[in-house]
Every structure is written in C-alpha cells, then in structure tokens.
Amino acid sequence: YTAMSYKALHDQEKAIEYLNKAVKSAISSNVDSYYAEMGDSYDKLHRLNKAVNAYQKSLLYDSKPMITYYVLANLYDSELKNKAMAAKYYRKYIKASPPQKQNTYLTYAKSRLKELSH
C-alpha cells in the first residue's frame, strides 16, 4: 500500500523503492528450487518445453545455478536435439566452476561440448 500511495503522490522513486521491497518479501528464498523441481516433473512427464521454461525461470532466482545449467544442457542435447542450445548451457556450466563433487558432470559436459563443437 505504501508504494501505491507514493505512486498517487507522483513520487515514482519512492514507489519503486517500496515495490522492490514488496517483491523481495513476497518471493520465497526457495523459489529457484520450486521452479527446478517443476522442471524435473515436466521432464518426467515428457513435457519438454514446459520443463525448459521452468528451468529457465529457476535461473532467474538462483545465485549459483550450476546444476540447472547442466540439466538444461542435457535436456537440449538428449531430448530436444538442439545442439546450439546444448552447447550454450554446457559452456555456462563449465564456466560456473562447479564444485569437486560434480566432477563427473563436469567431465561429461566438457566431452559433450567437444563433440558438439565438431
């Protein structure tokens, strides 16, 4: 309500400040996980476009989206047969410097990127 009051007073800067506060307080800190899990469920139902959309929404909220990059790369690579998008997300995954525990994924991503680049 505060933001809308500032809008009514034509104080757009204050309105924006309070609207940003409202958005931050309204969005769960787990929203990235919710979208990623939704993407996984859509993938299992073989609703691939919806899976991609959910994973991409997850990226908007995730500060360290490494595994989501990897999942998207695999989805584009193995299911959607879109080599360009697969390569894009493999590159993003590799560039994100995943932790040691994801070394198997990293090795696979590097090998697939090499294959897709030829």
Salt bridges, closest charged atoms under 4 A:
GLU17 OE1 - LYS14 NZ 3.66
GLU17 OE2 - LYS21 NZ 3.45
ASP40 OD2 - LYS44 NZ 2.99
ASP77 OD2 - ARG112 NE 2.67
GLU79 OE1 - HIS46 ND1 3.84
GLU115 OE1 - ARG112 NH1 2.56
